[in-house]
Amino acid sequence: MHIYASCGVWKFDSCKGWGFAFDREKGCRVLAVELTSSFEDLRTTAFEDFGIDQNNVELELSYLPMELISTIDCPPVIIRNDRQVKKFLTYVPGKASTRLCVSISPVNGNSDNIELDKEQSNSLFREPGEPSSFSPRDGIGSSSESSKDVEDKCNSNASEEHEDVDLSGEEDDRGKSVRFSLKDVVKGDRKLWYIRCVDNKCKWSVRAERLS
């Protein structure tokens, strides 16, 4: 049987979920495997077809079973033994959205970090027709949250800032005057004005000096 495989790195986005950013240099391959292939067989095939020197890097095999997950924060499935290889090979036939993802990292590097040291892998590249999907690392995402909840959080980030600041501006048609509804406006003298927010916790302030 033939398996479509990409070399790259998994990335997580709190609004879109998991996505696999493929390495433009190494690209993708079609691997020829057997249903009886072992974990070592699959690793060896990936090393050879992608032209990777197994003496210099660690290789990790994974996939994202889109038909089995219900939330965007479900992490990829890591393949680490013969039993998991068999599960992958019996699951993948007929699943156009599922591919084998090959990630590499330095031998002496952190095995938990499956990012490539490649500048071109910093942005996400998807093949046509692949569904949008980006472990919720660094506290991002929760299995108890729905996709809509996450999207609502992303859309409301800006609206929560400076909600206690009583500031309103109105400019006339000629743009010559602006009126501000601000408290705590301090006039030092005829040439110096100091304006600060009414909220003592807010550090916003403006210092204005007359030029003539």
Protein Blocks (a to p, Z undefined) as FASTA:
>chain_A
ZZddddddddddfklopaddddfklmpadddddfkbcfklmmmmmmmmnopafklpccdd
ddddfklpcbfklccdddfbfklmmmmmmmmgopakbccddddddfklcfklccdcbfkl
mpccddehiacddddeehiajfkbcfklmmmmmmmmmmmgoklbccdddddfkopaccdd
dehiacfblmbccdddfblkbccdcddddfZZ
